[in-house]
Amino acid sequence: DEFIENLSMGIANYIDIFEPEKIAIGGSFVYYKSILLPRLVDRLKQGKMTFNGDIPEITTAKFGNDAGIIGATLL
């Protein structure tokens, strides 16, 4: 519960600042997406944490936990 609360606050701040159309979460979060992603989206919608109330689509990274490694090698 504490992890979801902290992550939702961080994502809400990110949404308010940048107003993204979609958010992709990578790292080890992808291994637990069936448990954590629905709870995260529900918390963002129920908590009314964003300024305008809009929540963009939130998904997991296409390359999963390797997304950061792949991105770094492309630099």
mmJSON file of the N, C-alpha and C atoms, coordinates in Angstrom:
{"data_MODEL":{"atom_site":{
"group_PDB":["ATOM","ATOM","ATOM","ATOM","ATOM","ATOM","ATOM","ATOM","ATOM","ATOM","ATOM","ATOM","ATOM","ATOM","ATOM","ATOM","ATOM","ATOM","ATOM","ATOM","ATOM","ATOM","ATOM","ATOM","ATOM","ATOM","ATOM","ATOM","ATOM","ATOM","ATOM","ATOM","ATOM","ATOM","ATOM","ATOM","ATOM","ATOM","ATOM","ATOM","ATOM","ATOM","ATOM","ATOM","ATOM","ATOM","ATOM","ATOM","ATOM","ATOM","ATOM","ATOM","ATOM","ATOM","ATOM","ATOM","ATOM","ATOM","ATOM","ATOM","ATOM","ATOM","ATOM","ATOM","ATOM","ATOM","ATOM","ATOM","ATOM","ATOM","ATOM","ATOM","ATOM","ATOM","ATOM","ATOM","ATOM","ATOM","ATOM","ATOM","ATOM","ATOM","ATOM","ATOM","ATOM","ATOM","ATOM","ATOM","ATOM","ATOM","ATOM","ATOM","ATOM","ATOM","ATOM","ATOM","ATOM","ATOM","ATOM","ATOM","ATOM","ATOM","ATOM","ATOM","ATOM","ATOM","ATOM","ATOM","ATOM","ATOM","ATOM","ATOM","ATOM","ATOM","ATOM","ATOM","ATOM","ATOM","ATOM","ATOM","ATOM","ATOM","ATOM","ATOM","ATOM","ATOM","ATOM","ATOM","ATOM","ATOM","ATOM","ATOM","ATOM","ATOM","ATOM","ATOM","ATOM","ATOM","ATOM","ATOM","ATOM","ATOM","ATOM","ATOM","ATOM","ATOM","ATOM","ATOM","ATOM","ATOM","ATOM","ATOM","ATOM","ATOM","ATOM","ATOM","ATOM","ATOM","ATOM","ATOM","ATOM","ATOM","ATOM","ATOM","ATOM","ATOM","ATOM","ATOM","ATOM","ATOM","ATOM","ATOM","ATOM","ATOM","ATOM","ATOM","ATOM","ATOM","ATOM","ATOM","ATOM","ATOM","ATOM","ATOM","ATOM","ATOM","ATOM","ATOM","ATOM","ATOM","ATOM","ATOM","ATOM","ATOM","ATOM","ATOM","ATOM","ATOM","ATOM","ATOM","ATOM","ATOM","ATOM","ATOM","ATOM","ATOM","ATOM","ATOM","ATOM","ATOM","ATOM","ATOM","ATOM","ATOM","ATOM","ATOM","ATOM","ATOM","ATOM","ATOM","ATOM","ATOM","ATOM","ATOM","ATOM"],
"id":[1,2,3,4,5,6,7,8,9,10,11,12,13,14,15,16,17,18,19,20,21,22,23,24,25,26,27,28,29,30,31,32,33,34,35,36,37,38,39,40,41,42,43,44,45,46,47,48,49,50,51,52,53,54,55,56,57,58,59,60,61,62,63,64,65,66,67,68,69,70,71,72,73,74,75,76,77,78,79,80,81,82,83,84,85,86,87,88,89,90,91,92,93,94,95,96,97,98,99,100,101,102,103,104,105,106,107,108,109,110,111,112,113,114,115,116,117,118,119,120,121,122,123,124,125,126,127,128,129,130,131,132,133,134,135,136,137,138,139,140,141,142,143,144,145,146,147,148,149,150,151,152,153,154,155,156,157,158,159,160,161,162,163,164,165,166,167,168,169,170,171,172,173,174,175,176,177,178,179,180,181,182,183,184,185,186,187,188,189,190,191,192,193,194,195,196,197,198,199,200,201,202,203,204,205,206,207,208,209,210,211,212,213,214,215,216,217,218,219,220,221,222,223,224,225],
"type_symbol":["N","C","C","N","C","C","N","C","C","N","C","C","N","C","C","N","C","C","N","C","C","N","C","C","N","C","C","N","C","C","N","C","C","N","C","C","N","C","C","N","C","C","N","C","C","N","C","C","N","C","C","N","C","C","N","C","C","N","C","C","N","C","C","N","C","C","N","C","C","N","C","C","N","C","C","N","C","C","N","C","C","N","C","C","N","C","C","N","C","C","N","C","C","N","C","C","N","C","C","N","C","C","N","C","C","N","C","C","N","C","C","N","C","C","N","C","C","N","C","C","N","C","C","N","C","C","N","C","C","N","C","C","N","C","C","N","C","C","N","C","C","N","C","C","N","C","C","N","C","C","N","C","C","N","C","C","N","C","C","N","C","C","N","C","C","N","C","C","N","C","C","N","C","C","N","C","C","N","C","C","N","C","C","N","C","C","N","C","C","N","C","C","N","C","C","N","C","C","N","C","C","N","C","C","N","C","C","N","C","C","N","C","C","N","C","C","N","C","C","N","C","C","N","C","C"],
"label_atom_id":["N","CA","C","N","CA","C","N","CA","C","N","CA","C","N","CA","C","N","CA","C","N","CA","C","N","CA","C","N","CA","C","N","CA","C","N","CA","C","N","CA","C","N","CA","C","N","CA","C","N","CA","C","N","CA","C","N","CA","C","N","CA","C","N","CA","C","N","CA","C","N","CA","C","N","CA","C","N","CA","C","N","CA","C","N","CA","C","N","CA","C","N","CA","C","N","CA","C","N","CA","C","N","CA","C","N","CA","C","N","CA","C","N","CA","C","N","CA","C","N","CA","C","N","CA","C","N","CA","C","N","CA","C","N","CA","C","N","CA","C","N","CA","C","N","CA","C","N","CA","C","N","CA","C","N","CA","C","N","CA","C","N","CA","C","N","CA","C","N","CA","C","N","CA","C","N","CA","C","N","CA","C","N","CA","C","N","CA","C","N","CA","C","N","CA","C","N","CA","C","N","CA","C","N","CA","C","N","CA","C","N","CA","C","N","CA","C","N","CA","C","N","CA","C","N","CA","C","N","CA","C","N","CA","C","N","CA","C","N","CA","C","N","CA","C","N","CA","C","N","CA","C","N","CA","C","N","CA","C","N","CA","C"],
"label_alt_id":[null,null,null,null,null,null,null,null,null,null,null,null,null,null,null,null,null,null,null,null,null,null,null,null,null,null,null,null,null,null,null,null,null,null,null,null,null,null,null,null,null,null,null,null,null,null,null,null,null,null,null,null,null,null,null,null,null,null,null,null,null,null,null,null,null,null,null,null,null,null,null,null,null,null,null,null,null,null,null,null,null,null,null,null,null,null,null,null,null,null,null,null,null,null,null,null,null,null,null,null,null,null,null,null,null,null,null,null,null,null,null,null,null,null,null,null,null,null,null,null,null,null,null,null,null,null,null,null,null,null,null,null,null,null,null,null,null,null,null,null,null,null,null,null,null,null,null,null,null,null,null,null,null,null,null,null,null,null,null,null,null,null,null,null,null,null,null,null,null,null,null,null,null,null,null,null,null,null,null,null,null,null,null,null,null,null,null,null,null,null,null,null,null,null,null,null,null,null,null,null,null,null,null,null,null,null,null,null,null,null,null,null,null,null,null,null,null,null,null,null,null,null,null,null,null],
"label_comp_id":["ASP","ASP","ASP","GLU","GLU","GLU","PHE","PHE","PHE","ILE","ILE","ILE","GLU","GLU","GLU","ASN","ASN","ASN","LEU","LEU","LEU","SER","SER","SER","MET","MET","MET","GLY","GLY","GLY","ILE","ILE","ILE","ALA","ALA","ALA","ASN","ASN","ASN","TYR","TYR","TYR","ILE","ILE","ILE","ASP","ASP","ASP","ILE","ILE","ILE","PHE","PHE","PHE","GLU","GLU","GLU","PRO","PRO","PRO","GLU","GLU","GLU","LYS","LYS","LYS","ILE","ILE","ILE","ALA","ALA","ALA","ILE","ILE","ILE","GLY","GLY","GLY","GLY","GLY","GLY","SER","SER","SER","PHE","PHE","PHE","VAL","VAL","VAL","TYR","TYR","TYR","TYR","TYR","TYR","LYS","LYS","LYS","SER","SER","SER","ILE","ILE","ILE","LEU","LEU","LEU","LEU","LEU","LEU","PRO","PRO","PRO","ARG","ARG","ARG","LEU","LEU","LEU","VAL","VAL","VAL","ASP","ASP","ASP","ARG","ARG","ARG","LEU","LEU","LEU","LYS","LYS","LYS","GLN","GLN","GLN","GLY","GLY","GLY","LYS","LYS","LYS","MET","MET","MET","THR","THR","THR","PHE","PHE","PHE","ASN","ASN","ASN","GLY","GLY","GLY","ASP","ASP","ASP","ILE","ILE","ILE","PRO","PRO","PRO","GLU","GLU","GLU","ILE","ILE","ILE","THR","THR","THR","THR","THR","THR","ALA","ALA","ALA","LYS","LYS","LYS","PHE","PHE","PHE","GLY","GLY","GLY","ASN","ASN","ASN","ASP","ASP","ASP","ALA","ALA","ALA","GLY","GLY","GLY","ILE","ILE","ILE","ILE","ILE","ILE","GLY","GLY","GLY","ALA","ALA","ALA","THR","THR","THR","LEU","LEU","LEU","LEU","LEU","LEU"],
"label_asym_id":["A","A","A","A","A","A","A","A","A","A","A","A","A","A","A","A","A","A","A","A","A","A","A","A","A","A","A","A","A","A","A","A","A","A","A","A","A","A","A","A","A","A","A","A","A","A","A","A","A","A","A","A","A","A","A","A","A","A","A","A","A","A","A","A","A","A","A","A","A","A","A","A","A","A","A","A","A","A","A","A","A","A","A","A","A","A","A","A","A","A","A","A","A","A","A","A","A","A","A","A","A","A","A","A","A","A","A","A","A","A","A","A","A","A","A","A","A","A","A","A","A","A","A","A","A","A","A","A","A","A","A","A","A","A","A","A","A","A","A","A","A","A","A","A","A","A","A","A","A","A","A","A","A","A","A","A","A","A","A","A","A","A","A","A","A","A","A","A","A","A","A","A","A","A","A","A","A","A","A","A","A","A","A","A","A","A","A","A","A","A","A","A","A","A","A","A","A","A","A","A","A","A","A","A","A","A","A","A","A","A","A","A","A","A","A","A","A","A","A","A","A","A","A","A","A"],
"label_entity_id":["1","1","1","1","1","1","1","1","1","1","1","1","1","1","1","1","1","1","1","1","1","1","1","1","1","1","1","1","1","1","1","1","1","1","1","1","1","1","1","1","1","1","1","1","1","1","1","1","1","1","1","1","1","1","1","1","1","1","1","1","1","1","1","1","1","1","1","1","1","1","1","1","1","1","1","1","1","1","1","1","1","1","1","1","1","1","1","1","1","1","1","1","1","1","1","1","1","1","1","1","1","1","1","1","1","1","1","1","1","1","1","1","1","1","1","1","1","1","1","1","1","1","1","1","1","1","1","1","1","1","1","1","1","1","1","1","1","1","1","1","1","1","1","1","1","1","1","1","1","1","1","1","1","1","1","1","1","1","1","1","1","1","1","1","1","1","1","1","1","1","1","1","1","1","1","1","1","1","1","1","1","1","1","1","1","1","1","1","1","1","1","1","1","1","1","1","1","1","1","1","1","1","1","1","1","1","1","1","1","1","1","1","1","1","1","1","1","1","1","1","1","1","1","1","1"],
"label_seq_id":[1,1,1,2,2,2,3,3,3,4,4,4,5,5,5,6,6,6,7,7,7,8,8,8,9,9,9,10,10,10,11,11,11,12,12,12,13,13,13,14,14,14,15,15,15,16,16,16,17,17,17,18,18,18,19,19,19,20,20,20,21,21,21,22,22,22,23,23,23,24,24,24,25,25,25,26,26,26,27,27,27,28,28,28,29,29,29,30,30,30,31,31,31,32,32,32,33,33,33,34,34,34,35,35,35,36,36,36,37,37,37,38,38,38,39,39,39,40,40,40,41,41,41,42,42,42,43,43,43,44,44,44,45,45,45,46,46,46,47,47,47,48,48,48,49,49,49,50,50,50,51,51,51,52,52,52,53,53,53,54,54,54,55,55,55,56,56,56,57,57,57,58,58,58,59,59,59,60,60,60,61,61,61,62,62,62,63,63,63,64,64,64,65,65,65,66,66,66,67,67,67,68,68,68,69,69,69,70,70,70,71,71,71,72,72,72,73,73,73,74,74,74,75,75,75],
"pdbx_PDB_ins_code":[null,null,null,null,null,null,null,null,null,null,null,null,null,null,null,null,null,null,null,null,null,null,null,null,null,null,null,null,null,null,null,null,null,null,null,null,null,null,null,null,null,null,null,null,null,null,null,null,null,null,null,null,null,null,null,null,null,null,null,null,null,null,null,null,null,null,null,null,null,null,null,null,null,null,null,null,null,null,null,null,null,null,null,null,null,null,null,null,null,null,null,null,null,null,null,null,null,null,null,null,null,null,null,null,null,null,null,null,null,null,null,null,null,null,null,null,null,null,null,null,null,null,null,null,null,null,null,null,null,null,null,null,null,null,null,null,null,null,null,null,null,null,null,null,null,null,null,null,null,null,null,null,null,null,null,null,null,null,null,null,null,null,null,null,null,null,null,null,null,null,null,null,null,null,null,null,null,null,null,null,null,null,null,null,null,null,null,null,null,null,null,null,null,null,null,null,null,null,null,null,null,null,null,null,null,null,null,null,null,null,null,null,null,null,null,null,null,null,null,null,null,null,null,null,null],
"Cartn_x":[0.814,0.0,0.863,1.94,2.819,3.522,3.928,4.575,3.624,2.383,1.391,1.103,1.011,0.756,1.887,3.126,4.267,4.406,4.231,4.335,3.228,2.025,0.922,1.143,1.726,2.025,3.077,4.112,5.144,4.608,3.793,3.219,2.239,1.469,0.541,1.301,2.423,3.245,3.777,4.231,4.727,3.623,2.417,1.273,0.968,0.968,0.679,1.722,2.971,4.044,4.119,4.1,4.367,3.134,2.011,0.774,1.005,1.575,1.862,0.585,0.652,-0.47,-0.446,0.744,0.909,2.133,2.064,3.186,3.537,4.816,5.303,6.23,5.948,6.746,7.588,8.884,9.786,10.34,11.464,12.114,11.395,11.643,11.06,9.554,9.005,7.551,6.828,7.438,6.782,6.533,7.318,7.116,5.858,5.41,4.253,3.106,3.085,2.093,0.667,0.434,-0.941,-1.453,-0.556,-0.944,-0.926,0.151,0.367,-0.312,-0.35,-0.87,-2.34,-3.232,-4.628,-4.784,-4.009,-4.076,-3.568,-2.522,-1.963,-2.961,-3.553,-4.528,-5.744,-6.228,-7.368,-7.036,-5.843,-5.429,-5.367,-4.854,-4.773,-6.165,-7.074,-8.429,-9.248,-9.155,-9.951,-9.413,-8.096,-7.48,-7.607,-8.015,-8.113,-6.834,-5.716,-4.411,-3.88,-4.448,-3.938,-4.747,-4.136,-4.767,-6.045,-5.967,-7.145,-7.981,-7.536,-8.308,-8.135,-7.424,-7.204,-6.022,-6.204,-5.145,-4.819,-3.574,-3.216,-3.154,-3.04,-2.892,-1.567,-1.613,-0.41,-0.183,0.983,1.326,2.71,3.097,4.455,5.316,6.608,7.543,7.522,7.611,7.559,8.68,9.864,11.005,11.199,10.217,10.239,11.383,12.025,13.119,14.372,14.459,15.631,15.53,14.468,14.267,15.405,15.847,16.937,18.256,18.533,19.775,19.772,18.661,18.546,18.69,18.036,18.154,19.573,20.269,21.647,22.587,22.363,23.233,22.994,21.819,21.521,22.13,22.627,23.271,24.624],
"Cartn_y":[-1.195,0.0,1.266,1.232,2.393,2.627,1.54,1.656,2.285,1.818,2.355,3.816,4.156,5.548,6.466,6.069,6.895,6.999,5.884,5.886,6.729,6.648,7.432,8.933,9.322,10.737,11.227,10.418,10.788,10.882,9.923,9.941,11.093,11.393,12.529,13.837,14.0,15.2,15.266,14.134,14.055,14.429,13.941,14.246,15.741,16.326,17.762,18.629,18.234,19.041,18.884,17.631,17.38,17.081,16.727,16.377,15.36,14.185,13.183,12.511,11.943,11.187,9.737,9.25,7.863,7.769,6.89,6.675,5.192,4.891,3.51,3.325,2.322,2.047,0.8,0.895,-0.228,-0.77,-1.42,-1.984,-3.221,-3.562,-4.781,-4.665,-3.476,-3.286,-4.211,-4.486,-5.301,-6.73,-7.234,-8.595,-8.714,-7.604,-7.608,-6.77,-6.562,-5.664,-6.137,-7.426,-7.911,-7.566,-7.391,-7.039,-5.527,-4.874,-3.469,-2.474,-2.77,-1.79,-1.441,-2.418,-2.042,-1.204,-1.542,-0.774,0.649,0.804,2.127,2.993,2.448,3.204,3.565,2.621,2.911,4.021,3.978,5.007,6.386,6.442,7.729,8.272,7.396,7.84,8.203,7.412,7.65,8.796,8.97,9.97,11.391,11.562,12.897,13.68,13.076,13.618,14.605,14.615,15.508,16.786,17.812,19.129,19.132,18.583,18.613,17.336,16.336,15.113,14.082,14.421,13.476,12.568,11.29,10.311,9.703,9.831,9.227,7.706,7.042,5.592,5.228,4.271,3.827,2.363,2.066,0.708,0.348,-0.887,-1.297,-1.196,-1.061,-0.905,-2.144,-1.928,-3.012,-4.027,-3.552,-4.44,-4.836,-4.554,-4.996,-4.435,-5.301,-4.891,-4.513,-4.894,-4.595,-3.255,-2.516,-1.252,-0.274,-0.145,0.785,0.367,-0.917,-1.429,-1.202,-1.48,-1.297,0.186,1.054,2.489,2.995,2.491,2.912,2.476,1.303,0.831,1.589,2.162,2.919,4.319,4.743,6.05,5.947],
"Cartn_z":[0.0,0.0,0.0,0.775,0.843,-0.503,-1.161,-2.473,-3.484,-3.528,-4.463,-4.148,-2.88,-2.483,-2.943,-2.693,-3.08,-4.595,-5.287,-6.742,-7.368,-6.839,-7.393,-7.187,-6.067,-5.851,-6.847,-7.07,-8.031,-9.443,-9.84,-11.184,-11.342,-10.303,-10.36,-10.561,-9.89,-10.083,-11.508,-12.013,-13.391,-14.383,-14.15,-15.027,-14.993,-13.813,-13.694,-14.39,-14.348,-14.934,-16.449,-16.927,-18.341,-19.196,-18.578,-19.271,-20.399,-20.063,-21.096,-21.591,-22.788,-23.338,-22.865,-22.542,-22.119,-21.218,-20.226,-19.322,-19.358,-19.596,-19.589,-18.4,-17.601,-16.412,-16.687,-16.464,-16.689,-15.395,-15.496,-14.321,-13.822,-12.58,-12.029,-11.803,-11.988,-11.895,-12.871,-14.031,-15.056,-14.588,-13.653,-13.149,-12.288,-11.724,-10.831,-11.379,-12.696,-13.284,-13.056,-13.01,-12.807,-11.413,-10.477,-9.108,-8.904,-9.355,-9.023,-9.966,-11.265,-12.227,-11.992,-11.783,-11.508,-10.233,-9.211,-7.959,-8.153,-8.955,-9.228,-9.983,-11.017,-11.818,-10.97,-10.165,-9.283,-8.295,-7.728,-6.76,-7.408,-8.625,-9.319,-9.646,-10.035,-10.388,-9.157,-8.115,-6.916,-6.068,-6.084,-5.219,-5.713,-6.975,-7.578,-7.29,-7.669,-7.332,-8.357,-9.554,-10.589,-10.627,-11.156,-11.183,-12.018,-13.225,-14.095,-14.018,-13.281,-13.107,-14.206,-15.273,-16.366,-16.053,-16.312,-16.117,-17.482,-17.941,-19.235,-19.116,-20.245,-20.249,-19.58,-18.679,-17.985,-18.344,-18.895,-19.313,-18.792,-19.04,-18.706,-19.963,-19.767,-20.883,-21.776,-23.064,-24.041,-23.827,-23.488,-23.295,-21.834,-21.001,-19.611,-18.808,-18.065,-17.188,-17.974,-19.242,-20.064,-20.789,-20.599,-21.316,-21.062,-19.839,-19.526,-20.148,-20.143,-20.737,-22.245,-22.88,-24.336,-24.688,-23.929,-24.171,-23.999,-22.998,-22.753,-23.874,-24.418,-25.49,-26.794,-26.961,-28.168,-28.158,-27.005,-26.913,-27.528],
"occupancy":[1.0,1.0,1.0,1.0,1.0,1.0,1.0,1.0,1.0,1.0,1.0,1.0,1.0,1.0,1.0,1.0,1.0,1.0,1.0,1.0,1.0,1.0,1.0,1.0,1.0,1.0,1.0,1.0,1.0,1.0,1.0,1.0,1.0,1.0,1.0,1.0,1.0,1.0,1.0,1.0,1.0,1.0,1.0,1.0,1.0,1.0,1.0,1.0,1.0,1.0,1.0,1.0,1.0,1.0,1.0,1.0,1.0,1.0,1.0,1.0,1.0,1.0,1.0,1.0,1.0,1.0,1.0,1.0,1.0,1.0,1.0,1.0,1.0,1.0,1.0,1.0,1.0,1.0,1.0,1.0,1.0,1.0,1.0,1.0,1.0,1.0,1.0,1.0,1.0,1.0,1.0,1.0,1.0,1.0,1.0,1.0,1.0,1.0,1.0,1.0,1.0,1.0,1.0,1.0,1.0,1.0,1.0,1.0,1.0,1.0,1.0,1.0,1.0,1.0,1.0,1.0,1.0,1.0,1.0,1.0,1.0,1.0,1.0,1.0,1.0,1.0,1.0,1.0,1.0,1.0,1.0,1.0,1.0,1.0,1.0,1.0,1.0,1.0,1.0,1.0,1.0,1.0,1.0,1.0,1.0,1.0,1.0,1.0,1.0,1.0,1.0,1.0,1.0,1.0,1.0,1.0,1.0,1.0,1.0,1.0,1.0,1.0,1.0,1.0,1.0,1.0,1.0,1.0,1.0,1.0,1.0,1.0,1.0,1.0,1.0,1.0,1.0,1.0,1.0,1.0,1.0,1.0,1.0,1.0,1.0,1.0,1.0,1.0,1.0,1.0,1.0,1.0,1.0,1.0,1.0,1.0,1.0,1.0,1.0,1.0,1.0,1.0,1.0,1.0,1.0,1.0,1.0,1.0,1.0,1.0,1.0,1.0,1.0,1.0,1.0,1.0,1.0,1.0,1.0,1.0,1.0,1.0,1.0,1.0,1.0],
"B_iso_or_equiv":[0.0,0.0,0.0,0.0,0.0,0.0,0.0,0.0,0.0,0.0,0.0,0.0,0.0,0.0,0.0,0.0,0.0,0.0,0.0,0.0,0.0,0.0,0.0,0.0,0.0,0.0,0.0,0.0,0.0,0.0,0.0,0.0,0.0,0.0,0.0,0.0,0.0,0.0,0.0,0.0,0.0,0.0,0.0,0.0,0.0,0.0,0.0,0.0,0.0,0.0,0.0,0.0,0.0,0.0,0.0,0.0,0.0,0.0,0.0,0.0,0.0,0.0,0.0,0.0,0.0,0.0,0.0,0.0,0.0,0.0,0.0,0.0,0.0,0.0,0.0,0.0,0.0,0.0,0.0,0.0,0.0,0.0,0.0,0.0,0.0,0.0,0.0,0.0,0.0,0.0,0.0,0.0,0.0,0.0,0.0,0.0,0.0,0.0,0.0,0.0,0.0,0.0,0.0,0.0,0.0,0.0,0.0,0.0,0.0,0.0,0.0,0.0,0.0,0.0,0.0,0.0,0.0,0.0,0.0,0.0,0.0,0.0,0.0,0.0,0.0,0.0,0.0,0.0,0.0,0.0,0.0,0.0,0.0,0.0,0.0,0.0,0.0,0.0,0.0,0.0,0.0,0.0,0.0,0.0,0.0,0.0,0.0,0.0,0.0,0.0,0.0,0.0,0.0,0.0,0.0,0.0,0.0,0.0,0.0,0.0,0.0,0.0,0.0,0.0,0.0,0.0,0.0,0.0,0.0,0.0,0.0,0.0,0.0,0.0,0.0,0.0,0.0,0.0,0.0,0.0,0.0,0.0,0.0,0.0,0.0,0.0,0.0,0.0,0.0,0.0,0.0,0.0,0.0,0.0,0.0,0.0,0.0,0.0,0.0,0.0,0.0,0.0,0.0,0.0,0.0,0.0,0.0,0.0,0.0,0.0,0.0,0.0,0.0,0.0,0.0,0.0,0.0,0.0,0.0,0.0,0.0,0.0,0.0,0.0,0.0],
"pdbx_formal_charge":[null,null,null,null,null,null,null,null,null,null,null,null,null,null,null,null,null,null,null,null,null,null,null,null,null,null,null,null,null,null,null,null,null,null,null,null,null,null,null,null,null,null,null,null,null,null,null,null,null,null,null,null,null,null,null,null,null,null,null,null,null,null,null,null,null,null,null,null,null,null,null,null,null,null,null,null,null,null,null,null,null,null,null,null,null,null,null,null,null,null,null,null,null,null,null,null,null,null,null,null,null,null,null,null,null,null,null,null,null,null,null,null,null,null,null,null,null,null,null,null,null,null,null,null,null,null,null,null,null,null,null,null,null,null,null,null,null,null,null,null,null,null,null,null,null,null,null,null,null,null,null,null,null,null,null,null,null,null,null,null,null,null,null,null,null,null,null,null,null,null,null,null,null,null,null,null,null,null,null,null,null,null,null,null,null,null,null,null,null,null,null,null,null,null,null,null,null,null,null,null,null,null,null,null,null,null,null,null,null,null,null,null,null,null,null,null,null,null,null,null,null,null,null,null,null],
"auth_seq_id":[1,1,1,2,2,2,3,3,3,4,4,4,5,5,5,6,6,6,7,7,7,8,8,8,9,9,9,10,10,10,11,11,11,12,12,12,13,13,13,14,14,14,15,15,15,16,16,16,17,17,17,18,18,18,19,19,19,20,20,20,21,21,21,22,22,22,23,23,23,24,24,24,25,25,25,26,26,26,27,27,27,28,28,28,29,29,29,30,30,30,31,31,31,32,32,32,33,33,33,34,34,34,35,35,35,36,36,36,37,37,37,38,38,38,39,39,39,40,40,40,41,41,41,42,42,42,43,43,43,44,44,44,45,45,45,46,46,46,47,47,47,48,48,48,49,49,49,50,50,50,51,51,51,52,52,52,53,53,53,54,54,54,55,55,55,56,56,56,57,57,57,58,58,58,59,59,59,60,60,60,61,61,61,62,62,62,63,63,63,64,64,64,65,65,65,66,66,66,67,67,67,68,68,68,69,69,69,70,70,70,71,71,71,72,72,72,73,73,73,74,74,74,75,75,75],
"auth_comp_id":["ASP","ASP","ASP","GLU","GLU","GLU","PHE","PHE","PHE","ILE","ILE","ILE","GLU","GLU","GLU","ASN","ASN","ASN","LEU","LEU","LEU","SER","SER","SER","MET","MET","MET","GLY","GLY","GLY","ILE","ILE","ILE","ALA","ALA","ALA","ASN","ASN","ASN","TYR","TYR","TYR","ILE","ILE","ILE","ASP","ASP","ASP","ILE","ILE","ILE","PHE","PHE","PHE","GLU","GLU","GLU","PRO","PRO","PRO","GLU","GLU","GLU","LYS","LYS","LYS","ILE","ILE","ILE","ALA","ALA","ALA","ILE","ILE","ILE","GLY","GLY","GLY","GLY","GLY","GLY","SER","SER","SER","PHE","PHE","PHE","VAL","VAL","VAL","TYR","TYR","TYR","TYR","TYR","TYR","LYS","LYS","LYS","SER","SER","SER","ILE","ILE","ILE","LEU","LEU","LEU","LEU","LEU","LEU","PRO","PRO","PRO","ARG","ARG","ARG","LEU","LEU","LEU","VAL","VAL","VAL","ASP","ASP","ASP","ARG","ARG","ARG","LEU","LEU","LEU","LYS","LYS","LYS","GLN","GLN","GLN","GLY","GLY","GLY","LYS","LYS","LYS","MET","MET","MET","THR","THR","THR","PHE","PHE","PHE","ASN","ASN","ASN","GLY","GLY","GLY","ASP","ASP","ASP","ILE","ILE","ILE","PRO","PRO","PRO","GLU","GLU","GLU","ILE","ILE","ILE","THR","THR","THR","THR","THR","THR","ALA","ALA","ALA","LYS","LYS","LYS","PHE","PHE","PHE","GLY","GLY","GLY","ASN","ASN","ASN","ASP","ASP","ASP","ALA","ALA","ALA","GLY","GLY","GLY","ILE","ILE","ILE","ILE","ILE","ILE","GLY","GLY","GLY","ALA","ALA","ALA","THR","THR","THR","LEU","LEU","LEU","LEU","LEU","LEU"],
"auth_asym_id":["A","A","A","A","A","A","A","A","A","A","A","A","A","A","A","A","A","A","A","A","A","A","A","A","A","A","A","A","A","A","A","A","A","A","A","A","A","A","A","A","A","A","A","A","A","A","A","A","A","A","A","A","A","A","A","A","A","A","A","A","A","A","A","A","A","A","A","A","A","A","A","A","A","A","A","A","A","A","A","A","A","A","A","A","A","A","A","A","A","A","A","A","A","A","A","A","A","A","A","A","A","A","A","A","A","A","A","A","A","A","A","A","A","A","A","A","A","A","A","A","A","A","A","A","A","A","A","A","A","A","A","A","A","A","A","A","A","A","A","A","A","A","A","A","A","A","A","A","A","A","A","A","A","A","A","A","A","A","A","A","A","A","A","A","A","A","A","A","A","A","A","A","A","A","A","A","A","A","A","A","A","A","A","A","A","A","A","A","A","A","A","A","A","A","A","A","A","A","A","A","A","A","A","A","A","A","A","A","A","A","A","A","A","A","A","A","A","A","A","A","A","A","A","A","A"],
"auth_atom_id":["N","CA","C","N","CA","C","N","CA","C","N","CA","C","N","CA","C","N","CA","C","N","CA","C","N","CA","C","N","CA","C","N","CA","C","N","CA","C","N","CA","C","N","CA","C","N","CA","C","N","CA","C","N","CA","C","N","CA","C","N","CA","C","N","CA","C","N","CA","C","N","CA","C","N","CA","C","N","CA","C","N","CA","C","N","CA","C","N","CA","C","N","CA","C","N","CA","C","N","CA","C","N","CA","C","N","CA","C","N","CA","C","N","CA","C","N","CA","C","N","CA","C","N","CA","C","N","CA","C","N","CA","C","N","CA","C","N","CA","C","N","CA","C","N","CA","C","N","CA","C","N","CA","C","N","CA","C","N","CA","C","N","CA","C","N","CA","C","N","CA","C","N","CA","C","N","CA","C","N","CA","C","N","CA","C","N","CA","C","N","CA","C","N","CA","C","N","CA","C","N","CA","C","N","CA","C","N","CA","C","N","CA","C","N","CA","C","N","CA","C","N","CA","C","N","CA","C","N","CA","C","N","CA","C","N","CA","C","N","CA","C","N","CA","C","N","CA","C","N","CA","C","N","CA","C","N","CA","C","N","CA","C"],
"pdbx_PDB_model_num":[1,1,1,1,1,1,1,1,1,1,1,1,1,1,1,1,1,1,1,1,1,1,1,1,1,1,1,1,1,1,1,1,1,1,1,1,1,1,1,1,1,1,1,1,1,1,1,1,1,1,1,1,1,1,1,1,1,1,1,1,1,1,1,1,1,1,1,1,1,1,1,1,1,1,1,1,1,1,1,1,1,1,1,1,1,1,1,1,1,1,1,1,1,1,1,1,1,1,1,1,1,1,1,1,1,1,1,1,1,1,1,1,1,1,1,1,1,1,1,1,1,1,1,1,1,1,1,1,1,1,1,1,1,1,1,1,1,1,1,1,1,1,1,1,1,1,1,1,1,1,1,1,1,1,1,1,1,1,1,1,1,1,1,1,1,1,1,1,1,1,1,1,1,1,1,1,1,1,1,1,1,1,1,1,1,1,1,1,1,1,1,1,1,1,1,1,1,1,1,1,1,1,1,1,1,1,1,1,1,1,1,1,1,1,1,1,1,1,1,1,1,1,1,1,1]
}}}
